[in-house]
Amino acid sequence: MTLTGRARAGLNSVAQELNRKPWVEKPRRQWVEDVVAWCHQQDIDLGMRLSSQTLRFDASLLTQINDLLESARLAPLGRSLSGLNSAAQAAEGVEEDKSSREGPRAKRVLINLPPQPSAWLAPEPRSIRDVDVSGLKLAVFGALVQVENLDSFYVFSPEIEALSGYANPLVIYRGDSHYGGGFAELTKAWRKTNRPHLYAGDFDAKGVTLALDSGATHLLLPDIEWLAQNVTPLHQPAEQLPFQRRLRQLHVTLPNHHPLRPYLALLEKQRGLKQQWFGGELVCVSLS
């Protein structure tokens, strides 16, 4: 039996209290019951410390607990495994806390790069890399391009007229249950650069809402004439209605000649188009 995360947290709190007083008494809540069960399993005699209602902690008891943790090659008290990845948890001992560990992709993002020829790989139009966010030097990128759909991300090329004014655009997959955490870290850091953040995704109420929530400054969309001829109710299903209210509120606050207004007007007609169906020339449409 391992010492549970909640038991560790409780014991760490007790250890701090023992710096100010000779003993600490705690009611037998769940984390205390975890400690009692663990001590019984490890043959630690709680003796008079334990009553039907409480457990009294003192320095001697915590020393016994720590000695057993050390002999079992487990992290000592005061060392939290929460938020550490598996490698960092391994450095603390043989115990693993999957419920609180940092996921292996927590700081990872997928980036879309120019081709990188290799002798052992057939030529590809773009090179896809899984990288640690902290290793990206954001200063070298003139714009961030966030791509909503994974299949579109794999084939996306920034060699288009709409991006010609930006030096070295950084093309990133928006993320999902695997890469969403890393992308959130990236956008937080990107906002500090005050450089453009373009969203390339579905033209529907949810897609535009995702763009707004991510802090995007522009949408990458087909020009309004082409889009008006190709939008369809099939790509703006009824489930998207809850997102419409926010977009209507945005619509009425925009100046009459704002480039986003005709796009929002199309969405209000319950028409949309998935990113994979885009055609014509893409243009940058400001969100503010």
DOPAGU-493338 format. One line per 4 residues: their letters; for each residue x, y, z of N, C-alpha, C. Coordinates in Angstrom, 3 decimals, decimal comma. Layout:
BEGIN
a> X/Y/Z/X/Y/Z/X/Y/Z; ...;
END
This chain:
BEGIN
mtlt> 0,851/-1,204/0,000/0,000/0,000/0,000/0,879/1,243/0,000; 0,607/2,161/-0,909/1,365/3,406/-0,946/0,651/4,483/-0,127; 1,423/5,479/0,250/0,845/6,618/0,969/0,115/7,486/-0,042; -1,176/7,681/0,137/-1,972/8,402/-0,858/-1,552/9,871/-0,952;
grar> -1,907/10,479/-2,079/-1,589/11,893/-2,268/-2,228/12,773/-1,214; -3,483/12,478/-0,859/-4,149/13,303/0,157/-3,510/13,108/1,530; -3,018/11,859/1,811/-2,330/11,628/3,073/-1,021/12,409/3,123; -0,290/12,418/2,012/0,960/13,193/1,952/0,687/14,681/2,184;
agln> -0,346/15,184/1,524/-0,662/16,603/1,684/-0,997/16,924/3,137; -1,778/16,051/3,770/-2,122/16,266/5,172/-0,910/16,202/6,076; -0,028/15,224/5,844/1,181/15,090/6,663/2,130/16,271/6,463; 2,217/16,763/5,227/3,061/17,939/4,982/2,547/19,146/5,753;
svaq> 1,227/19,295/5,819/0,644/20,393/6,588/0,930/20,228/8,081; 0,813/18,983/8,557/1,104/18,702/9,972/2,560/19,019/10,292; 3,465/18,660/9,398/4,889/18,916/9,627/5,160/20,401/9,822; 4,474/21,246/9,065/4,644/22,689/9,234/4,111/23,150/10,580;
elnr> 2,980/22,585/10,988/2,408/22,953/12,293/3,323/22,521/13,437; 4,012/21,383/13,280/4,898/20,890/14,340/6,138/21,759/14,524; 6,389/22,649/13,579/7,479/23,618/13,771/7,121/24,643/14,838; 5,802/24,752/15,151/5,361/25,771/16,100/4,812/25,193/17,401;
kpwv> 4,570/23,875/17,431/3,985/23,263/18,636/4,476/21,824/18,758; 4,458/21,231/19,939/5,018/19,889/20,158/4,172/18,758/19,586; 2,889/18,950/19,430/2,033/17,931/18,850/0,813/18,582/18,194; 0,208/17,830/17,272/-0,950/18,307/16,522/-1,977/17,185/16,488;
ekpr> -3,206/17,504/16,833/-4,274/16,516/16,834/-5,231/16,788/15,671; -5,530/15,731/14,912/-6,407/15,868/13,748/-7,579/14,893/13,836; -8,779/15,340/13,480/-9,925/14,426/13,458/-9,742/13,353/12,395; -10,377/12,221/12,581/-10,165/11,076/11,697/-10,990/11,209/10,404;
rqwv> -10,578/12,210/9,611/-11,149/12,360/8,276/-10,443/11,393/7,331; -10,811/11,461/6,045/-10,333/10,436/5,128/-8,816/10,376/5,029; -8,148/11,545/4,959/-6,697/11,497/4,814/-6,039/10,929/6,066; -6,618/11,201/7,233/-6,080/10,632/8,473/-6,287/9,120/8,493;
edvv> -7,443/8,659/8,007/-7,687/7,222/7,914/-6,680/6,561/6,980; -6,292/7,265/5,908/-5,263/6,735/5,005/-3,940/6,562/5,746; -3,592/7,550/6,574/-2,353/7,486/7,348/-2,418/6,327/8,351; -3,550/6,190/9,032/-3,714/5,112/10,013/-3,552/3,753/9,344;
awch> -4,215/3,561/8,190/-4,128/2,278/7,482/-2,693/1,999/7,052; -2,012/3,034/6,559/-0,621/2,864/6,104/0,282/2,520/7,284; 0,112/3,204/8,402/0,932/2,928/9,584/0,707/1,504/10,090; -0,533/1,054/10,094/-0,821/-0,316/10,521/-0,138/-1,318/9,593;
qqdi> -0,173/-1,049/8,298/0,457/-1,951/7,339/1,972/-1,991/7,539; 2,542/-0,865/7,943/3,990/-0,771/8,127/4,421/-1,114/9,553; 3,474/-1,595/10,370/3,761/-1,983/11,770/4,258/-0,814/12,612; 3,761/0,380/12,325/4,038/1,531/13,189/2,967/1,549/14,278;
dlgm> 3,396/1,445/15,517/2,468/1,407/16,645/2,025/2,830/16,987; 0,769/3,113/16,773/0,244/4,448/17,064/-0,106/4,603/18,540; -0,307/3,495/19,213/-0,530/3,512/20,653/-1,594/4,494/21,092; -1,243/5,286/22,126/-2,180/6,239/22,710/-2,422/7,450/21,816;
rlss> -1,648/7,553/20,735/-1,878/8,681/19,818/-3,246/8,571/19,132; -3,704/7,337/18,972/-4,918/7,090/18,210/-6,108/6,867/19,138; -7,167/7,635/18,876/-8,423/7,419/19,589/-9,510/7,175/18,558; -10,717/6,963/19,014/-11,816/6,713/18,082/-12,162/7,947/17,257;
qtlr> -11,732/9,130/17,712/-12,094/10,384/17,056/-10,922/11,097/16,395; -9,709/10,918/16,922/-8,578/11,726/16,458/-7,295/10,896/16,361; -6,296/11,501/15,690/-4,930/10,990/15,685/-4,007/12,140/16,067; -3,169/11,889/17,077/-2,236/12,924/17,524/-0,880/12,694/16,856;
fdas> -0,409/13,728/16,198/0,886/13,671/15,509/1,939/14,370/16,338; 3,164/13,809/16,324/4,301/14,476/16,954/5,532/14,218/16,091; 6,645/14,822/16,465/7,862/14,721/15,662/8,344/13,281/15,552; 8,179/12,505/16,636/8,637/11,117/16,628/7,870/10,290/15,596;
lltq> 6,556/10,480/15,505/5,756/9,735/14,546/6,148/10,087/13,123; 6,340/11,369/12,847/6,722/11,767/11,490/8,104/11,244/11,127; 9,001/11,153/12,106/10,324/10,595/11,848/10,211/9,116/11,466; 9,352/8,383/12,185/9,149/6,966/11,847/8,599/6,819/10,426;
indl> 7,637/7,673/10,088/7,049/7,612/8,743/8,107/7,908/7,689; 8,897/8,924/7,918/9,930/9,296/6,947/10,983/8,214/6,801; 11,375/7,587/7,924/12,384/6,517/7,859/11,893/5,354/7,001; 10,598/5,014/7,154/10,043/3,921/6,360/9,929/4,298/4,885;
lesa> 9,566/5,552/4,621/9,511/6,014/3,230/10,888/5,921/2,587; 11,899/6,342/3,324/13,267/6,307/2,789/13,711/4,875/2,538; 13,420/3,962/3,483/13,848/2,568/3,317/13,132/1,903/2,143; 11,915/2,377/1,829/11,151/1,828/0,699/11,446/2,567/-0,602;
rlap> 12,401/3,487/-0,580/12,779/4,303/-1,738/11,592/5,103/-2,257; 10,819/5,672/-1,309/9,705/6,543/-1,651/10,052/7,975/-1,288; 9,395/8,926/-1,940/9,677/10,340/-1,677/9,372/10,667/-0,216; 10,272/11,399/0,465/10,025/11,759/1,864/8,925/12,805/1,974;
lgrs> 8,447/13,022/3,177/7,464/14,070/3,403/8,064/15,418/3,036; 7,219/16,304/2,550/7,706/17,611/2,113/7,995/17,661/0,635; 8,049/16,499/-0,012/8,260/16,432/-1,460/6,954/16,056/-2,117; 6,363/16,954/-2,855/5,101/16,676/-3,528/5,372/16,114/-4,916;
lsgl> 4,655/15,040/-5,254/4,758/14,478/-6,601/3,801/15,148/-7,572; 2,890/15,975/-7,031/1,877/16,618/-7,856/2,510/17,542/-8,885; 2,080/17,395/-10,135/2,558/18,270/-11,203/3,871/17,851/-11,817; 4,541/16,831/-11,256/5,799/16,360/-11,822/5,518/15,344/-12,920;
nsaa> 6,370/15,319/-13,934/6,214/14,279/-14,940/6,816/12,981/-14,413; 6,680/11,912/-15,183/7,119/10,605/-14,702/8,602/10,573/-14,383; 9,421/11,235/-15,216/10,863/11,239/-14,977/11,196/11,941/-13,664; 10,532/13,071/-13,417/10,780/13,804/-12,175/10,279/13,017/-10,969;
qaae> 9,146/12,319/-11,112/8,664/11,472/-10,026/9,647/10,335/-9,761; 10,234/9,799/-10,813/11,198/8,718/-10,647/12,429/9,182/-9,873; 12,809/10,450/-10,065/13,961/10,987/-9,338/13,691/11,084/-7,844; 12,408/11,165/-7,471/12,036/11,254/-6,058/11,912/9,882/-5,401;
gvee> 11,804/8,811/-6,193/11,645/7,477/-5,632/10,895/6,583/-6,597; 10,567/5,371/-6,135/9,947/4,404/-7,028/8,429/4,558/-7,113; 7,857/5,462/-6,312/6,411/5,661/-6,308/5,989/6,507/-7,505; 4,829/6,167/-8,085/4,268/6,952/-9,185/2,856/7,370/-8,831;
dkss> 2,573/8,665/-9,004/1,221/9,173/-8,764/0,662/9,651/-10,098; -0,014/8,741/-10,807/-0,526/9,074/-12,142/-1,620/10,129/-12,082; -2,365/10,146/-10,964/-3,493/11,069/-10,878/-3,060/12,519/-10,812; -1,848/12,779/-10,346/-1,414/14,165/-10,186/-0,200/14,523/-11,030;
regp> 0,316/13,559/-11,771/1,537/13,840/-12,520/1,241/14,720/-13,728; 2,262/15,395/-14,189/2,146/16,159/-15,428/2,171/15,187/-16,592; 1,201/15,314/-17,486/1,141/14,425/-18,641/2,348/14,619/-19,552; 2,747/13,571/-20,275/3,928/13,677/-21,133/3,796/14,708/-22,249;
rakr> 2,537/15,083/-22,615/2,352/16,093/-23,656/1,926/17,441/-23,088; 2,013/17,627/-21,780/1,503/18,852/-21,149/2,159/20,111/-21,709; 3,418/20,018/-22,128/4,133/21,181/-22,664/4,526/20,977/-24,129; 3,869/20,016/-24,784/4,220/19,714/-26,166/3,205/20,319/-27,128;
vlin> 3,682/20,724/-28,293/2,815/21,194/-29,370/3,281/20,577/-30,680; 2,355/20,510/-31,635/2,715/20,086/-32,986/2,934/21,328/-33,835; 4,085/21,393/-34,501/4,359/22,524/-35,388/4,566/22,013/-36,815; 4,192/22,863/-37,759/4,252/22,549/-39,178/5,371/23,399/-39,779;
lppq> 6,410/22,718/-40,284/7,632/23,393/-40,736/7,860/23,181/-42,237; 8,758/23,968/-42,830/9,146/23,708/-44,217/9,734/22,303/-44,334; 9,766/21,736/-45,538/10,294/20,379/-45,718/11,716/20,248/-45,185; 11,979/19,126/-44,557/13,316/18,822/-44,044/13,736/17,473/-44,609;
psaw> 14,351/17,469/-45,790/14,672/16,212/-46,481/15,546/15,295/-45,624; 15,271/14,012/-45,760/16,053/13,009/-45,044/16,294/11,833/-45,977; 17,463/11,216/-45,852/17,803/10,101/-46,733/16,910/8,887/-46,492; 16,341/8,788/-45,305/15,562/7,592/-44,971/14,049/7,799/-45,052;
lape> 13,625/9,003/-45,492/12,197/9,297/-45,543/11,825/9,874/-46,899; 10,703/9,406/-47,442/10,241/9,936/-48,727/9,938/11,429/-48,586; 10,161/12,205/-49,646/9,917/13,659/-49,572/8,476/13,969/-49,176; 8,303/14,980/-48,326/6,983/15,423/-47,901/6,869/16,922/-48,127;
prsi> 5,654/17,424/-48,428/5,498/18,863/-48,684/5,777/19,719/-47,446; 5,500/19,184/-46,253/5,755/19,895/-45,007/6,317/18,908/-43,991; 7,037/19,423/-43,012/7,596/18,589/-41,949/6,846/18,872/-40,655; 6,371/17,823/-39,984/5,612/17,965/-38,744/6,501/17,554/-37,572;
rdvd> 6,599/18,435/-36,570/7,432/18,157/-35,399/6,627/18,291/-34,117; 6,924/17,417/-33,169/6,385/17,483/-31,810/7,486/18,110/-30,962; 7,238/19,314/-30,407/8,294/20,034/-29,692/7,796/20,517/-28,334; 8,746/20,793/-27,447/8,456/21,372/-26,140/8,277/22,886/-26,316;
vsgl> 7,173/23,417/-25,789/6,884/24,848/-25,927/8,036/25,707/-25,427; 8,644/25,296/-24,312/9,703/26,116/-23,714/10,936/26,221/-24,598; 11,049/25,331/-25,593/12,201/25,390/-26,490/11,991/26,273/-27,703; 10,787/26,815/-27,885/10,508/27,665/-29,040/10,989/29,092/-28,795;
klav> 11,759/29,631/-29,705/12,225/31,019/-29,617/11,228/31,894/-30,385; 10,241/32,399/-29,677/9,130/33,098/-30,317/9,562/34,370/-31,039; 10,689/34,938/-30,656/11,136/36,197/-31,253/11,390/36,070/-32,758; 11,638/34,846/-33,259/11,985/34,700/-34,677/10,738/34,571/-35,563;
fgal> 9,545/34,499/-34,961/8,330/34,307/-35,746/7,530/35,600/-35,842; 7,111/35,924/-37,062/6,362/37,161/-37,280/4,890/37,055/-36,983; 4,364/35,835/-36,958/2,944/35,625/-36,684/2,736/34,193/-36,228; 1,681/33,991/-35,474/1,266/32,648/-35,066/0,046/32,258/-35,879;
vqve> 0,083/31,078/-36,495/-1,064/30,566/-37,244/-1,561/29,314/-36,522; -2,756/29,417/-35,969/-3,383/28,324/-35,217/-4,335/27,581/-36,147; -4,099/26,288/-36,358/-4,933/25,500/-37,258/-5,834/24,597/-36,415; -7,154/24,702/-36,664/-8,126/24,000/-35,823/-8,151/22,492/-36,043;
nlds> -8,168/22,053/-37,294/-8,372/20,637/-37,604/-7,058/19,947/-37,944; -6,862/18,769/-37,388/-5,588/18,079/-37,546/-5,294/17,729/-38,995; -6,300/17,260/-39,744/-6,034/16,913/-41,137/-5,647/18,145/-41,949; -6,275/19,282/-41,655/-5,917/20,526/-42,344/-4,530/21,003/-41,908;
fyvf> -4,192/20,789/-40,659/-2,878/21,183/-40,152/-1,755/20,458/-40,892; -1,932/19,155/-41,124/-0,884/18,376/-41,771/-0,554/18,893/-43,173; -1,542/19,444/-43,869/-1,311/19,877/-45,255/-1,226/21,397/-45,383; -1,332/22,120/-44,259/-1,351/23,579/-44,333/0,017/24,113/-44,767;
spei> 0,000/25,051/-45,705/1,226/25,728/-46,123/1,059/27,229/-45,940; 1,995/27,880/-45,263/1,903/29,328/-45,101/2,329/30,104/-46,341; 2,656/29,382/-47,419/3,072/30,045/-48,665/1,843/30,530/-49,423; 1,083/31,432/-48,797/-0,112/31,984/-49,430/-0,050/33,505/-49,330;
eals> -0,787/34,180/-50,204/-0,743/35,639/-50,268/-1,160/36,276/-48,945; -2,127/35,689/-48,267/-2,627/36,274/-47,013/-1,557/36,354/-45,933; -0,528/35,497/-46,029/0,535/35,487/-45,011/1,843/36,066/-45,523; 1,821/36,630/-46,719/3,068/37,113/-47,320/3,688/38,288/-46,550;
gyan> 2,880/38,992/-45,778/3,414/40,122/-45,021/4,037/39,746/-43,691; 4,003/38,452/-43,353/4,548/38,007/-42,070/5,787/37,154/-42,291; 6,867/37,528/-41,655/8,111/36,770/-41,786/8,035/35,515/-40,909; 8,300/34,366/-41,541/8,444/33,111/-40,802/7,245/32,819/-39,885;
plvi> 6,051/32,632/-40,418/4,901/32,321/-39,570/5,097/30,991/-38,831; 4,673/30,945/-37,591/4,733/29,731/-36,781/3,372/29,035/-36,885; 3,347/27,874/-37,544/2,097/27,146/-37,783/1,959/26,047/-36,728; 0,885/26,145/-35,938/0,687/25,259/-34,791/-0,677/24,589/-34,863;
yrgd> -0,733/23,320/-34,477/-2,020/22,641/-34,318/-2,686/23,142/-33,034; -3,987/23,482/-33,120/-4,703/24,026/-31,957/-4,681/23,091/-30,766; -4,661/21,806/-31,036/-4,603/20,863/-29,934/-5,932/20,207/-29,639; -5,862/19,115/-28,920/-7,028/18,338/-28,524/-6,734/17,804/-27,133;
shyg> -7,274/16,649/-26,784/-6,993/16,100/-25,460/-5,523/15,754/-25,291; -4,796/15,606/-26,399/-3,378/15,273/-26,315/-2,481/16,505/-26,299; -2,806/17,521/-27,102/-1,910/18,672/-27,250/-2,508/19,998/-26,788; -3,723/19,969/-26,233/-4,365/21,222/-25,845/-3,621/21,985/-24,764;
ggfa> -3,034/21,264/-23,787/-2,327/21,944/-22,690/-1,119/22,710/-23,174; -0,343/22,106/-24,064/0,834/22,784/-24,594/0,463/24,009/-25,397; -0,626/23,908/-26,170/-1,042/25,067/-26,961/-1,491/26,212/-26,062; -2,161/25,906/-24,957/-2,585/26,958/-24,023/-1,378/27,695/-23,452;
eltk> -0,310/26,962/-23,153/0,916/27,603/-22,661/1,527/28,494/-23,723; 1,507/28,005/-24,966/2,087/28,776/-26,063/1,337/30,086/-26,275; -0,007/30,039/-26,307/-0,769/31,265/-26,559/-0,575/32,272/-25,426; -0,415/31,789/-24,212/-0,167/32,687/-23,085/1,143/33,447/-23,288;
awrk> 2,161/32,731/-23,743/3,455/33,380/-24,006/3,377/34,263/-25,246; 2,601/33,834/-26,263/2,530/34,597/-27,512/1,883/35,962/-27,300; 0,870/36,035/-26,440/0,198/37,321/-26,207/1,184/38,405/-25,792; 2,220/38,031/-25,084/3,207/38,999/-24,605/4,038/39,578/-25,745;
tnrp> 4,048/38,909/-26,908/4,827/39,423/-28,037/4,109/40,548/-28,773; 2,764/40,649/-28,599/1,954/41,663/-29,302/2,046/41,523/-30,818; 2,272/40,285/-31,281/2,296/40,042/-32,722/1,014/39,305/-33,147; 0,690/39,334/-34,447/-0,577/38,763/-34,912/-0,722/37,271/-34,597;
hlya> -1,942/36,891/-34,305/-2,306/35,496/-34,034/-3,489/35,176/-34,943; -3,257/34,362/-35,958/-4,285/34,063/-36,955/-4,887/32,690/-36,702; -6,197/32,611/-36,857/-6,920/31,359/-36,627/-7,397/30,804/-37,957; -6,957/29,592/-38,292/-7,394/28,909/-39,512/-8,235/27,713/-39,089;
gdfd> -9,557/27,834/-39,238/-10,433/26,759/-38,791/-11,786/26,823/-39,452; -12,717/26,073/-38,924/-14,055/26,011/-39,505/-14,734/27,384/-39,482; -15,471/27,667/-40,546/-16,304/28,870/-40,557/-17,684/28,477/-40,046; -17,827/28,503/-38,751/-19,110/28,266/-38,100/-19,067/28,983/-36,750;
akgv> -20,189/28,994/-36,070/-20,267/29,764/-34,826/-19,275/29,258/-33,788; -19,124/27,951/-33,696/-18,191/27,398/-32,716/-16,751/27,742/-33,081; -16,411/27,629/-34,363/-15,048/27,921/-34,795/-14,647/29,357/-34,502; -15,528/30,310/-34,815/-15,218/31,721/-34,542/-15,127/31,959/-33,037;
tlal> -15,965/31,284/-32,262/-15,904/31,415/-30,806/-14,583/30,870/-30,268; -14,137/29,731/-30,806/-12,843/29,173/-30,397/-11,720/30,152/-30,703; -11,808/30,799/-31,844/-10,794/31,793/-32,212/-10,770/32,935/-31,204; -11,933/33,439/-30,853/-12,008/34,533/-29,878/-11,452/34,108/-28,531;
dsga> -11,821/32,903/-28,090/-11,388/32,427/-26,783/-9,881/32,197/-26,721; -9,289/31,887/-27,855/-7,846/31,610/-27,879/-7,006/32,879/-27,930; -7,655/34,023/-28,092/-6,910/35,274/-28,178/-6,468/35,624/-29,585; -7,024/34,946/-30,585/-6,646/35,240/-31,973/-6,998/36,681/-32,340;
thll> -6,182/37,264/-33,201/-6,429/38,633/-33,668/-7,073/38,665/-35,041; -6,935/37,552/-35,800/-7,473/37,496/-37,160/-7,981/36,087/-37,462; -8,914/36,005/-38,408/-9,340/34,739/-38,987/-8,742/34,602/-40,380; -8,370/33,388/-40,754/-7,954/33,097/-42,129/-9,134/32,417/-42,813;
lpdi> -9,776/33,128/-43,746/-10,996/32,631/-44,367/-10,980/32,908/-45,866; -11,792/32,181/-46,633/-11,976/32,555/-48,038/-12,582/33,961/-48,114; -12,351/34,649/-49,222/-12,936/35,987/-49,346/-14,453/35,875/-49,322; -15,105/36,946/-48,918/-16,532/36,907/-48,618/-17,387/36,538/-49,835;
ewla> -16,976/36,965/-51,035/-17,760/36,640/-52,229/-17,775/35,135/-52,468; -16,589/34,506/-52,392/-16,525/33,054/-52,604/-17,297/32,320/-51,508; -17,112/32,763/-50,268/-17,738/32,080/-49,140/-19,260/32,168/-49,210; -19,754/33,341/-49,574/-21,210/33,524/-49,657/-21,850/32,566/-50,661;
qnvt> -21,089/32,168/-51,679/-21,609/31,250/-52,691/-21,498/29,779/-52,270; -20,719/29,512/-51,227/-20,426/28,114/-50,909/-20,830/27,663/-49,505; -21,279/28,593/-48,660/-21,703/28,179/-47,320/-22,954/27,306/-47,414; -23,147/26,483/-46,390/-24,258/25,537/-46,405/-24,771/25,301/-44,989;
plhq> -26,078/25,064/-44,832/-26,609/24,747/-43,497/-26,072/23,427/-42,950; -25,560/22,558/-43,832/-24,995/21,288/-43,377/-23,786/21,487/-42,477; -23,075/22,595/-42,680/-21,864/22,859/-41,900/-22,094/23,866/-40,784; -23,333/24,126/-40,465/-23,680/24,986/-39,326/-24,894/24,336/-38,645;
paeq> -24,677/23,178/-38,006/-25,807/22,425/-37,443/-26,466/23,138/-36,267; -27,628/22,660/-35,915/-28,415/23,301/-34,853/-27,683/23,313/-33,515; -26,792/22,339/-33,284/-26,054/22,305/-32,010/-25,206/23,551/-31,793; -24,959/24,299/-32,864/-24,106/25,480/-32,762/-24,886/26,730/-32,336;
lpfq> -26,185/26,612/-32,213/-26,999/27,780/-31,841/-26,550/28,450/-30,544; -26,132/27,700/-29,510/-25,706/28,368/-28,267/-24,537/29,335/-28,453; -23,744/29,141/-29,516/-22,606/30,028/-29,756/-23,012/31,315/-30,477; -24,225/31,324/-31,043/-24,637/32,451/-31,877/-24,850/33,739/-31,071;
rrlr> -25,340/33,623/-29,858/-25,664/34,827/-29,080/-24,440/35,723/-28,904; -23,329/35,118/-28,555/-22,105/35,913/-28,363/-21,685/36,597/-29,663; -21,816/35,879/-30,775/-21,406/36,457/-32,053/-22,347/37,590/-32,488; -23,632/37,453/-32,170/-24,562/38,546/-32,483/-24,207/39,799/-31,673;
qlhv> -23,847/39,597/-30,423/-23,452/40,733/-29,582/-22,202/41,404/-30,137; -21,272/40,586/-30,631/-20,069/41,148/-31,255/-20,442/41,906/-32,526; -21,334/41,335/-33,315/-21,738/41,931/-34,584/-22,253/43,363/-34,407; -23,119/43,569/-33,418/-23,720/44,893/-33,256/-22,745/45,925/-32,705;
tlpn> -21,626/45,471/-32,148/-20,647/46,428/-31,602/-19,617/46,863/-32,653; -19,561/46,166/-33,788/-18,552/46,488/-34,801/-18,978/47,673/-35,654; -18,026/48,493/-36,087/-18,346/49,599/-37,002/-18,964/49,056/-38,301; -19,727/49,899/-38,976/-20,459/49,465/-40,174/-19,574/48,863/-41,254;
hhpl> -18,374/49,381/-41,405/-17,512/48,913/-42,490/-16,459/47,919/-42,009; -16,643/47,375/-40,832/-15,664/46,398/-40,326/-15,702/45,146/-41,211; -14,536/44,601/-41,601/-14,502/43,442/-42,522/-15,131/42,177/-41,952; -15,262/42,088/-40,626/-15,840/40,886/-40,033/-17,365/40,848/-40,143;
rpyl> -17,998/42,002/-40,297/-19,469/42,067/-40,256/-20,149/41,157/-41,296; -19,737/41,168/-42,566/-20,436/40,301/-43,530/-20,262/38,810/-43,229; -19,154/38,460/-42,622/-18,951/37,061/-42,246/-19,914/36,665/-41,118; -20,040/37,540/-40,128/-20,971/37,257/-39,032/-22,413/37,224/-39,532;
alle> -22,715/38,047/-40,539/-24,069/38,047/-41,108/-24,384/36,699/-41,758; -23,390/36,087/-42,396/-23,595/34,754/-42,980/-23,887/33,720/-41,885; -23,148/33,802/-40,794/-23,354/32,848/-39,705/-24,746/33,001/-39,102; -25,248/34,229/-39,035/-26,580/34,457/-38,481/-27,677/33,850/-39,346;
kqrg> -27,364/33,594/-40,604/-28,311/32,907/-41,489/-28,214/31,387/-41,341; -27,445/30,942/-40,333/-27,263/29,522/-40,043/-26,632/28,797/-41,229; -25,598/29,460/-41,776/-24,810/28,887/-42,860/-23,350/28,843/-42,413; -22,627/27,828/-42,844/-21,221/27,720/-42,492/-20,486/26,837/-43,475;
lkqq> -19,188/26,624/-43,206/-18,384/25,771/-44,079/-17,183/25,257/-43,285; -16,969/23,943/-43,337/-15,825/23,362/-42,650/-14,530/23,744/-43,366; -13,471/23,798/-42,582/-12,169/24,211/-43,108/-11,727/23,347/-44,288; -12,039/22,063/-44,246/-11,591/21,156/-45,302/-12,253/21,459/-46,643;
wfgg> -13,355/22,221/-46,645/-14,087/22,550/-47,876/-13,723/23,941/-48,415; -12,798/24,621/-47,769/-12,437/25,967/-48,220/-11,851/25,918/-49,627; -12,162/26,954/-50,379/-11,582/27,119/-51,700/-11,356/28,605/-51,949; -10,897/28,928/-53,151/-10,624/30,330/-53,455/-9,416/30,832/-52,684;
elvc> -9,292/32,146/-52,642/-8,134/32,777/-51,985/-8,461/33,063/-50,530; -7,552/32,678/-49,620/-7,745/32,996/-48,216/-7,323/34,433/-47,933; -8,040/35,073/-47,024/-7,717/36,444/-46,635/-7,698/36,516/-45,103; -7,010/37,522/-44,579/-6,971/37,780/-43,139/-8,136/38,710/-42,778;
vsls> -8,945/38,286/-41,829/-10,086/39,086/-41,384/-9,885/39,428/-39,916; -9,818/40,729/-39,617/-9,563/41,150/-38,250/-10,733/40,773/-37,340; -10,417/40,385/-36,096/-11,439/40,052/-35,110/-11,763/41,229/-34,184; -11,041/42,319/-34,336/-11,293/43,454/-33,428/-11,433/44,750/-34,210;
END
